[in-house]
Amino acid sequence: MNQLNSSASTQNSKKINTEQIEQIIKAIIAGKYSWACVLILRFSGYNPIDYIPYRTYIRLVKNNCLGESSKSKHREKKEVFDINSNWIGL
């Protein structure tokens, strides 16, 4: 029995690097506690779907991974628009 426990713990023991810790802390500061849990599981070497319902996991991924890229695209478009509007104003 002890052999099974020790092999399971060594299999999933994975170190979390500084960049990953920063992502987790940013999620916690933003109030995204569920996303922080997903990140902790993922960075620790666990599969989040084993612990979180599939629909919830997919929703979290869509809101946090896909949402950030669309926000950055929107910001880029806004900056370009501001530059063009300043150019026209001159």
Backbone as CSV, one residue per row, in Angstrom:
resi,resn,N_x,N_y,N_z,CA_x,CA_y,CA_z,C_x,C_y,C_z
1,MET,0.832,-1.189,0.000,0.000,0.000,0.000,0.877,1.252,0.000
2,ASN,1.935,1.243,0.792,2.823,2.395,0.826,3.534,2.605,-0.500
3,GLN,3.816,1.525,-1.194,4.462,1.646,-2.497,3.579,2.396,-3.468
4,LEU,2.302,2.106,-3.480,1.373,2.784,-4.385,1.300,4.272,-4.072
5,ASN,1.226,4.616,-2.814,1.152,6.018,-2.423,2.423,6.784,-2.770
6,SER,3.569,6.165,-2.531,4.821,6.862,-2.811,5.043,7.018,-4.306
7,SER,4.650,6.032,-5.107,4.817,6.158,-6.560,3.852,7.184,-7.129
8,ALA,2.660,7.278,-6.576,1.686,8.265,-7.058,2.144,9.684,-6.730
9,SER,2.745,9.862,-5.563,3.178,11.203,-5.186,4.390,11.650,-5.991
10,THR,5.277,10.727,-6.341,6.438,11.110,-7.140,6.058,11.337,-8.594
11,GLN,5.006,10.670,-9.042,4.569,10.814,-10.418,4.042,12.224,-10.691
12,ASN,3.310,12.796,-9.764,2.701,14.096,-9.967,3.449,15.238,-9.296
13,SER,4.545,14.968,-8.624,5.267,16.044,-7.966,6.030,16.838,-9.028
14,LYS,5.561,18.038,-9.258,6.120,18.895,-10.292,6.300,20.277,-9.681
15,LYS,7.432,20.885,-9.931,7.685,22.195,-9.359,7.011,23.279,-10.200
16,ILE,6.470,24.264,-9.508,5.834,25.398,-10.172,6.864,26.522,-10.234
17,ASN,7.104,27.036,-11.445,8.117,28.088,-11.581,7.534,29.459,-11.235
18,THR,8.376,30.459,-11.212,7.998,31.806,-10.772,6.929,32.415,-11.667
19,GLU,7.054,32.237,-12.971,6.073,32.799,-13.897,4.687,32.196,-13.658
20,GLN,4.644,30.903,-13.386,3.376,30.240,-13.120,2.776,30.719,-11.804
21,ILE,3.606,30.933,-10.806,3.117,31.460,-9.528,2.531,32.849,-9.721
22,GLU,3.173,33.664,-10.550,2.657,35.007,-10.827,1.292,34.936,-11.490
23,GLN,1.088,33.982,-12.408,-0.218,33.821,-13.048,-1.282,33.448,-12.025
24,ILE,-0.932,32.577,-11.101,-1.878,32.160,-10.061,-2.226,33.341,-9.170
25,ILE,-1.221,34.114,-8.775,-1.453,35.271,-7.901,-2.311,36.321,-8.614
26,LYS,-2.044,36.565,-9.904,-2.861,37.522,-10.663,-4.318,37.081,-10.708
27,ALA,-4.554,35.785,-10.880,-5.923,35.265,-10.902,-6.596,35.474,-9.550
28,ILE,-5.866,35.244,-8.466,-6.432,35.432,-7.128,-6.736,36.901,-6.871
29,ILE,-5.821,37.778,-7.247,-6.036,39.219,-7.050,-7.238,39.696,-7.847
30,ALA,-7.427,39.130,-9.048,-8.560,39.507,-9.891,-9.870,38.893,-9.402
31,GLY,-9.803,38.045,-8.380,-11.005,37.426,-7.842,-11.432,36.191,-8.612
32,LYS,-10.563,35.665,-9.456,-10.874,34.482,-10.265,-10.326,33.242,-9.558
33,TYR,-10.998,32.874,-8.473,-10.509,31.797,-7.625,-10.608,30.434,-8.307
34,SER,-11.664,30.225,-9.072,-11.812,28.961,-9.787,-10.708,28.799,-10.821
35,TRP,-10.378,29.888,-11.520,-9.306,29.834,-12.509,-7.962,29.589,-11.823
36,ALA,-7.770,30.174,-10.660,-6.543,29.939,-9.905,-6.425,28.458,-9.534
37,CYS,-7.531,27.833,-9.177,-7.514,26.401,-8.863,-7.138,25.579,-10.088
38,VAL,-7.691,25.952,-11.244,-7.352,25.253,-12.488,-5.861,25.387,-12.768
39,LEU,-5.334,26.584,-12.607,-3.911,26.810,-12.856,-3.043,26.000,-11.907
40,ILE,-3.421,25.959,-10.634,-2.654,25.190,-9.651,-2.644,23.711,-10.029
41,LEU,-3.805,23.191,-10.395,-3.869,21.782,-10.798,-3.022,21.530,-12.037
42,ARG,-3.162,22.397,-13.019,-2.433,22.227,-14.279,-0.929,22.289,-14.073
43,PHE,-0.482,23.299,-13.332,0.953,23.488,-13.114,1.548,22.416,-12.207
44,SER,0.723,21.782,-11.401,1.201,20.721,-10.513,1.274,19.376,-11.211
45,GLY,0.782,19.316,-12.441,0.852,18.079,-13.191,-0.417,17.252,-13.146
46,TYR,-1.479,17.807,-12.593,-2.754,17.105,-12.537,-3.636,17.541,-13.699
47,ASN,-4.583,16.694,-14.052,-5.561,17.032,-15.079,-6.770,17.662,-14.390
48,PRO,-7.053,18.949,-14.634,-8.167,19.611,-13.949,-9.520,18.954,-14.184
49,ILE,-9.689,18.274,-15.318,-10.974,17.632,-15.614,-11.251,16.482,-14.640
50,ASP,-10.217,15.941,-14.024,-10.414,14.890,-13.028,-11.035,15.440,-11.743
51,TYR,-10.959,16.743,-11.533,-11.418,17.364,-10.292,-12.544,18.366,-10.486
52,ILE,-12.731,18.860,-11.702,-13.718,19.895,-11.989,-14.645,19.363,-13.075
53,PRO,-15.958,19.616,-12.975,-16.859,19.171,-14.048,-16.434,19.733,-15.415
54,TYR,-16.639,18.934,-16.457,-16.173,19.285,-17.804,-16.721,20.636,-18.264
55,ARG,-18.010,20.859,-18.095,-18.615,22.126,-18.535,-18.016,23.325,-17.816
56,THR,-17.795,23.160,-16.540,-17.194,24.242,-15.754,-15.780,24.517,-16.230
57,TYR,-15.023,23.463,-16.486,-13.642,23.619,-16.955,-13.606,24.339,-18.306
58,ILE,-14.458,23.925,-19.234,-14.496,24.553,-20.558,-14.887,26.019,-20.449
59,ARG,-15.857,26.322,-19.583,-16.267,27.721,-19.387,-15.120,28.554,-18.832
60,LEU,-14.393,28.012,-17.873,-13.257,28.726,-17.292,-12.169,28.974,-18.332
61,VAL,-11.887,27.971,-19.148,-10.868,28.119,-20.190,-11.297,29.175,-21.197
62,LYS,-12.559,29.133,-21.615,-13.054,30.118,-22.590,-12.990,31.530,-22.020
63,ASN,-13.413,31.686,-20.785,-13.443,33.022,-20.171,-12.060,33.580,-19.891
64,ASN,-11.103,32.714,-19.617,-9.798,33.202,-19.187,-8.727,33.125,-20.260
65,CYS,-8.746,32.124,-21.094,-7.730,32.015,-22.151,-8.174,32.746,-23.402
66,LEU,-9.365,32.454,-23.865,-9.858,33.065,-25.095,-10.267,34.516,-24.858
67,GLY,-10.761,34.809,-23.668,-11.188,36.172,-23.355,-10.036,37.153,-23.330
68,GLU,-8.881,36.730,-22.847,-7.722,37.615,-22.771,-7.211,37.981,-24.150
69,SER,-7.222,37.036,-25.087,-6.722,37.340,-26.434,-7.661,38.296,-27.152
70,SER,-8.970,38.147,-26.949,-9.900,39.064,-27.609,-9.819,40.451,-26.994
71,LYS,-9.540,40.533,-25.691,-9.377,41.839,-25.059,-8.139,42.549,-25.593
72,SER,-7.049,41.810,-25.777,-5.831,42.432,-26.288,-6.023,42.878,-27.729
73,LYS,-6.756,42.113,-28.531,-7.039,42.513,-29.914,-7.873,43.781,-29.919
74,HIS,-8.840,43.861,-29.005,-9.687,45.047,-28.919,-8.856,46.270,-28.549
75,ARG,-7.904,46.109,-27.642,-7.027,47.208,-27.245,-6.168,47.665,-28.427
76,GLU,-5.643,46.691,-29.200,-4.822,47.033,-30.351,-5.640,47.819,-31.369
77,LYS,-6.869,47.389,-31.618,-7.735,48.095,-32.555,-8.025,49.505,-32.056
78,LYS,-8.249,49.633,-30.759,-8.547,50.935,-30.186,-7.351,51.871,-30.344
79,GLU,-6.142,51.363,-30.083,-4.945,52.188,-30.231,-4.762,52.626,-31.672
80,VAL,-4.981,51.728,-32.619,-4.856,52.075,-34.030,-5.893,53.116,-34.384
81,PHE,-7.111,52.947,-33.885,-8.162,53.899,-34.171,-7.815,55.274,-33.605
82,ASP,-7.271,55.314,-32.407,-6.882,56.585,-31.810,-5.800,57.275,-32.626
83,ILE,-4.856,56.511,-33.127,-3.795,57.098,-33.946,-4.384,57.673,-35.223
84,ASN,-5.274,56.924,-35.859,-5.898,57.412,-37.104,-6.737,58.646,-36.834
85,SER,-7.468,58.661,-35.723,-8.314,59.814,-35.456,-7.457,61.046,-35.170
86,ASN,-6.306,60.888,-34.532,-5.416,62.011,-34.304,-4.831,62.496,-35.629
87,TRP,-4.548,61.574,-36.533,-3.977,61.933,-37.835,-4.989,62.744,-38.632
88,ILE,-6.241,62.327,-38.605,-7.296,63.036,-39.338,-7.520,64.409,-38.717
89,GLY,-7.411,64.479,-37.389,-7.633,65.739,-36.699,-6.593,66.811,-37.035
90,LEU,-5.416,66.415,-37.442,-4.365,67.371,-37.768,-4.645,67.936,-39.104
